[in-house]
Amino acid sequence: MKTENKTNNKQAVLITGASTGIGYATALYLDKAGYKVYASVRKEDDKQKLIEAATSNLTPVLMDVCDEETVNNAYQQIKTETEGYTFSLVNNAGVSLNGPLELIPYSDIKMLLNVNICGLILVTKTFLPLIRNTKGRIANISSGHGLLAIPDKSVYAASKFAVQAVSDSLRLELKPFGVKVSNIVVGKINTNVLDKILDDRKKMIGQAEPETAKLYTTQMEFFDREVKNLPGIEAVEVAKVIADSIGNSKPKAQYLVGPGAKKMKMLSRFPRAMRDNMLYKAIYN
């Protein structure tokens, strides 16, 4: 792990969505690396799980990224407790949503966009004074679907394209203040997310009109197979990259983590008509 950003050896970081997966692994990894870690969760049980697994340098914070009051409360707490530290932010909190747009309930669409985009923006905006004043770092966790939008992922891809857009804008907005911004593009992670995706798929189909759902059967079955067969990586491998992005004096603007992310980057470079034709044939032939 590179830790060249040492204008101040006292490093603090807030990681959102730290109850499971990438957020949980990153919280524990940075805790072991000597960071003063604030790990945001929404449930008391998740808070206790982190306390039991970490050192006293890690502080779980009950915070909902979509709730201004809890975000502001967290800011006031962290601002007070990190005086003299360089402060960085890892925007990891997010949800996934698969399915043809016609079948996805609008309530689910609003929920996803609220968490993946509005929540990220709210937390970033709230903590920017602390990040800016200490010349900290921002790492936004994205996905290969933020590089290439494909069928069955329209809403999720929209949110991750937005994460990329926010990262690109902030990288230059904050450059005069010595703040570096990185977009961490992640492929498939070996967690229980796949089971949840398949369970959510069944629920979505059950709520849709049977005749409409049937129209998309071939497409959905193709992408379910693709997800199962795609090689994944462990969440700690992402944590290592995040550590580099906030600890390196010259972090990359974009990190590709895992074969899935690299595959999407490669496909995004193909001419659009060729790419569309290849994907259509793969699904329907």
N, C-alpha and C positions, 0 to 999 in steps of 0.2 A: 504493500500500500504506500503510495507516495503521499508525503505530508510536507510539501514544500512551502505552503502558505503559512509562514511562521513569523509574520510581523507581530503576531501575538500568539504565544504558546497556549493560552487558555481559550479553548474552543468549545462553544455551545451550539446545539442544534435542536431544532424542532422537527419531528417526523410525524406527519399526519397519517392516519389509517394504520396504526401500529399494532392492531390486535392480532393480525394473521399475516401470512405470506411475506411479501417483500418488506413491508413496513416493520413487522415483528423481527425479521432477520436483520434488518438494517439497524434497528434500535439496539439489539444485543451486540452486533458487530462493532458499532461505534462506541458503545459502552465499554467493551473490552479494549478498544483502541485508545481510551482515555478521554473521550469527549464527555462533556456534561450534556446528557441527553434528556430531552423532553419528548415523551412519546404520547401522542394523542390517541385516545380511545373513547368509545361512547358508553361502554358498559363497565360496571364495577367489577365483574368477574374477570374481564380482560385486564383491568388495572392490577388486580391481585396477581394474575398470572405473570405479568411483567415484573412486579416487585419480587416475586419468588425466584425468577430466572436471572435477574440482573444484580449489579452492584448498587451501592448507595449513590453512585453518580447518575443513575437513571431515575427520572421522575415521571411517572405516568400522569397525564393530564386529561381529565374528563372534558372533552370538547367535541362538538358537532360542527364540522366545517361549514355547514349551511346555516348555522345559528349565530347571529351577530353577538348576542349577549355572551355566549360561552367562548367565542373567539376573542372578544374584547377582555373577558376575565382572564383568559390564558395569557394574553399579551401583557396585561398589568402584572401578573405573577412573574412571568419570565423576564420582563424588563427589570423588575426589582432584583431578581435573583441572579442575573447574569452581568451585573456591572463589572467592567474590566475584562469581559470576554469578547471575542469575535463571534458573532452570531450568524448562523446559517439556517436555511429552511429547505426541507425536503418535502415537496408536495406529492405525496403518494396516495392519499385517500381517493378511492374511485370505485365504481361499479361497472360490471360488464352487462351487455344486453345483446342477445343474438336474435335474429329473426327477420323475415321480410317485413318491410315497413307497414304493409297493409294489415298484418296480423298483430302488431305490437300495440297494446293498450296505450292511449295517450298519457294516462297517468304515469305509466312506467317511463315513457319518453321524458316527461317533465322531471321526474325524479332523477334520472340519469344525468341530464344536462345540468340540473341543479347541483348535484354532487361533483361531477367531473369538471365542470367549467365554473359555475358561480361560486362553488365552495373554494376552489383553487384561487380564484381571483380575490375573494373575500379575505382569505387567510394571508395571501401575499400582500395585498394592499394594507392590511392591518399591521403586519410585521415589517413592512418596508422601512419605516424610520429606524428601527433597531438594526436591520440588515445594513442599511445605507450608512448609518453613523459609525458602524464597526467594520465596514468594508467586508461584509460577509459574502456568502454564496447562496445561490438558489439552484436547486436541482428539481426539475419537473419530470415526473415519471409518465412516460407516454407508451406507445405501442406501435408495432409495425403497421397497425391500421391507421395510424396518424401519418403514414407515408403513402399509403395506397388504400383507397376505399374499394371494397369488394362487396358483392351481394351478401345478404344475410347480416351485414354489419353496418348498415347505413347510419343508424343513430349513434352507435358506439364510435364509428369512424369520424363522424362529425365532431364528436367531443374531443377526440384525440388530435384531429387536425387543428382544432381550436387551441389545444394545449401547445402544439408546435407554434402556432401563431403568437400566442402570449409569450412564449420563450424567445422567439425571434425579436419581438418588439422590445421586451424588457432588456435583452442583451445590450441593445444600443442606448435605450433610455437611461440605463444605470451605469453605463461605461464611464461617464465622467466622474462617478463617485467611487470607482474602484471595485464595483460589485460585478461578479462574473455569474452568468446564467447558463446552465446546461440543460439540454433535453435528453433524457435517458430513454431510449427506444428499446422496449423489452419484448422478447418473444414469449413463447409458451413456458410457464413455470410449473414445476412438478409439485402441485398442491392439490387440494380437493376441489379447486375451482371447476375442473372439468365435470365432476359429478353435479355441481350446482347448475352449470350451464345446461346439462341434459335434463335436469329436473325442471328448470325454468322453461325449457323448450316444451316439455310435456304439458306444463301448466298453460302456456301460451296457446298451444294447439287446442287444448280443452276449452278455452274461453272463446276461441274464434268460431266463425261459422264453418261447419264441416266442409261445405262445398268450396269455400274460399281457401281453407287450409290445404285441401287436397291439391289445389293448383300449384302449390309450392313444395309438394312432397319431395320431388326429385332433387330440387335445390337444397333443401334442408338436410336430406340424407347425405348428400355429397359433402357438405361442410361439417357434418358430425363425424364422418369418416376422416376427413382431413385433420380435424382437431385431434382425434385419437391417435392418428399415425404420425403427427408432427413431433419430432424430438424436442424434449424439454430440458430445462436446466434447473438447478437448485436455486432457491431464493437467495442463499448466501452469496452466490456468484454475482447477483445484481447488487447486493450490499457492498461488495468489494469495489464495484464500479462507482457506486454512489460515493463511497469514501474517497475515491480518487478525485471525483468531480468537485467535492467541497474542500479537499485538502491540498490540491495541486495549485501552484501559483499560476499555471497556464492551462486551465481545464479546457477540454474540447467543447465546442458548441453543441455537438451531438455525439452520443455514444450509442452504438448498436450492440445489444447484449443478447446473445443466443442465436441459433441458426434461423429461427423464424423471423427475427427482425432483419437479419441480413438478406434473407430470401425476399422479403417485402421491399427492401431497398433496391435490390437488383431488378425486380419486376417493375418497380415504379419508373425505371429508366427506359423501359420499352416504349415504343410508339403506342399511343393510346388505342388505335384501331387494331394493331397486332395483339396487344394485351387483351383487349376485350374479346377478340376472336378466339384466342387461346383458352381463355377462361370459360367462355361459352361452350366450346367443344368439350372441354374437360368435364363440365357439369352434365351436359345433355347427350353426349355421344358414348 
